[in-house]
Amino acid sequence: MKNSMMIIICLFTLALGGCKEDQQKPESEGASGVEVMEVLSTNTMSDNKDISMTIHHSVKGQDIFLECIITPDFEFKENREIKKQGEGQVVVYLDNKKWGNFAKGAFVLKDVPTGKHSLTIKLLHNDLTEYGIEQTIQIDI
């Protein structure tokens, strides 16, 4: 009886194991004709090493995709009158001209003119004073 029960359990397990649906490949493997963007990273720390900023960027057409990772425990916030450590935003300069302020970690610079550019990202407190952390990268559109 025990042997019969073991055989039934084994057959049942085999039957269930064979009924799996085909697993789908991730989009990056399964899709054809998809353009893969190169993502580059740079890291900058402040002089007192209490905060650091890592920039991931990629270029697609005339758009620059940026991701700013600030550690530890940084929170993106809009302008405030009172400075608070660990809160703030980034300001972006394209060829030394201010492009804009961003109070979020990921954003896109759209319709950047064709050519070689210097892109500078500075970390600001929530009262818009500088943390002293900035990163300059060279971009070719």
Phi, psi and omega in degrees: 000318180295320179296320179296318179295319179296319179296318179296318179296317179296315179297318179298316179296317178297319179297316179292321180296329180279352184264013181293144173284154176298132178282138180277144176282151174302153182307324183294333179266325188273333185274140177253150180075016180269132178277128178261127180269140174279130179249125180249148182234144172222152183229137177225137177246152176286164181302323181271007173056025179267349181210145179223157181231127174247131181249125170253132178219154174211156182240132175223112184065235178256018180249140176248121178264124182237141172228124180249118179250116182247128181229157351269157170049050177263141178235125177287128181221150173291175181304138176223158179280330183259125179287133177227124179301134179090006176234150175158208185204179176242151173242138184244132176242133174248116183053046178065014175247131183298125176269319179164166174259144181225125180255043175209159187280338181228135181200169183236133170265111186266148174056047176287134181302148178296142178132187178266135184224154171256123182245121180244130178244123179244140177269129182243148169292171179290346174263012177074009171279154186277144172283339186092015178245125176211156179223132176246130178231153179262132184236139175239114181265000000 
